[in-house]
Amino acid sequence: MFDYKKTYYSISEVCGKTGLEPHVLRYWETEFQQLRPKKNRAGNRAYRDKDIGIIQYIKYLLYEEQYTIPGAKKKLLETKDDLHQTQLALAIPVKNGGTTAIARELREILQVLKA
């Protein structure tokens, strides 16, 4: 893909970035209220960086942490404030593994900072 930063991404670009299929993203839109990409005049989904971060976090919860859909919904509801939005960005493991322990440590640090 391109290295420059865009304001909006198509569903195919988001699929390329996240490794998910379009039907999975469309399904998640029906399940997770936080995931509501804008639609352009033609009705095509237009994802922002924030949406991509939410998608990556949902993928992390479902695939890495083995949450169920209801469990992931509950976890996302707990992450409404800005401190937890930072956690969204920090808790996403990098492709090809090895960072789950780092993500766990970062979550623990955030818990200490909240106390």
Buried (B, 14 or more C-beta within 10 A) or exposed (E): EEEEEEEBBBBEBBBEBBEBEEEBBEEBBEEBEBBEBEEEEEEEBBBBEBBBBBBBBBBBBBEBBEBEBEEBBEBBEEBEEEEBBBBBEBBBBEEEEEBBEEBEEBEEEBEEEEE
